[in-house]
Amino acid sequence: MAKLTTKTTDQASEITLSLLQDVFSSSPARDIAVRLWDGTTWQPEAGEPTRCTLVLQHPGALRKMVLPPNDLSLGEAYIYNDFDIEGDIMAVFPLVEPFIAGNWGKMEMVRLGKRLLSLPKTEQPRPVGAAAQVHGVPHSKGRDRQAVTYHYDRSNDFFALFLDRRMVYTCAYFATPDDSIDTAQEQKLEYICRKLRLQSGERLLDIGCGWGGLLIYAAQHYGVQADGITLSVQQARLARERIKEAGLEDRCHVELCDYREVNKAQGYDKLVSIGMFEHVGDALLPTYFKHAWDLLPPGGVFLNHGIAIHSASPMPGRSFIHRYVFPDVASTPLPKALRAAEMSGFEVRDVESLREHYVYTIRNWVRGLEEHTDEVKRIEGEVTYRIWRLFMSFGIQEFEMGRSNVFQTLLVKTDKGKSGLPLRREDWYR
């Protein structure tokens, strides 16, 4: 970072305080304090309690945060420590919403832009290699492997710090908001098995099986033969270890395999896909559902669980996610997904929103991450800790506001119109 004179830093302090006053005056956030690089502390309402403190680490921090005004500027300024967030990170989102959305009007740009540009053009060091590097045609098999490797092939010890004991990295199912994450994830696994109406001896395929939590649970409690596929080497390794420890090597198997490569001749009675659907891509939805259709016999059932955006809600703030979290991820509106499923031959039997459940799930994950801050930084480094703290907290905001949702969709390959399903849902809730 370039050396600045005392006069320059004093001017930057004055400009920054003036800008903060302008920004906060039109914001609903009144519980955030700001601490400047020189120790000066500012807050909108003097004497009011604060939920968090933004720490501006150098005179050019505010400039790096909001120019250009988009989610990528803010995200990179945080993960590279141009500013820090002490306390409740969720308190920040009402303040930064206009910048995430990139919807500054011309008047705001004129009013604030000149002063922002007058701040020093300084920044913290940007280490090489933090952003995703994926190549090839989007959602080709090779590029999908690169994207999955970037996100999932971190140390398994890292994920174990904030997930439940089974390491289920998808939306849990809460009976009450106070359920522990272990309890809620076990309830989710049980709920999925009941929705599929699994029977002993049936063949189950889990598309995107993670660390094998559902495979093991379904084999232990429902007596099925369970196969799982994943593109993550780390997930497959630990899943196989856990299957061996559970004594289920004769009933559970995990393969490194793309969903498009599953042997069609093998066939399955039931299919499940939990949290993998977002990686398929809109253009390949027909391929995804048609392949699932071909793997099932008449009367076969497919439970598809995935994130969807609200059809009437544009999704701002995806540049940061695509660059640092999930390359090529696509949240498809529910109607588009249902249409693709029906065009592939499936009958849609049930659609359930788990939006509030995902809010509770991610809150547990963020709490676990923050409680193990030092261990996370030791295993994966400071930048990774900041990336994951930010993107999961942003997820809470998106699901609380209803811009994103999680749906479980129950699909059936009917047998000449016969679904084979009971008239009522009692067995889901018994």
Salt bridges, closest charged atoms under 4 A:
ASP22 OD2 - ARG111 NH1 3.48
ASP22 OD2 - ARG115 NH2 2.38
ASP31 OD2 - ARG51 NH1 3.67
GLU45 OE2 - ARG30 NE 3.41
GLU76 OE2 - ARG323 NH1 3.54
ASP82 OD1 - HIS58 NE2 2.71
ASP82 OD2 - ARG126 NH2 2.67
ASP84 OD1 - ARG386 NH2 3.34
GLU86 OE2 - ARG35 NH2 2.86
ASP88 OD2 - ARG51 NH2 2.63
GLU97 OE2 - ARG403 NH1 3.04
GLU123 OE1 - LYS64 NZ 2.83
ASP144 OD1 - HIS139 ND1 3.22
ASP144 OD2 - ARG260 NH2 2.95
GLU186 OE1 - ARG165 NH2 3.51
GLU186 OE1 - ARG166 NH1 3.21
GLU190 OE2 - ARG194 NE 2.70
GLU202 OE1 - LYS270 NZ 3.12
ASP227 OD2 - ARG203 NH2 3.43
ASP227 OD1 - HIS253 ND1 3.56
GLU241 OE2 - ARG237 NH1 3.08
ASP258 OD1 - ARG260 NE 2.73
GLU261 OE2 - LYS141 NZ 3.89
GLU261 OE1 - ARG145 NH2 3.15
ASP282 OD2 - LYS336 NZ 3.28
ASP294 OD2 - LYS264 NZ 3.77
ASP294 OD1 - LYS290 NZ 2.86
ASP328 OD2 - ARG143 NE 2.68
GLU347 OE1 - ARG349 NH1 3.24
ASP350 OD1 - ARG425 NH2 2.12
GLU352 OE1 - LYS195 NZ 2.67
GLU356 OE2 - ARG355 NH2 3.47
GLU370 OE2 - ARG389 NE 2.94
GLU380 OE1 - ARG154 NH1 3.52
GLU382 OE1 - LYS377 NZ 3.13
GLU382 OE2 - ARG386 NE 2.73
GLU398 OE2 - ARG403 NH2 2.66
GLU400 OE2 - ARG363 NH2 2.24
GLU426 OE2 - ARG424 NE 2.58
ASP427 OD2 - ARG197 NE 2.74
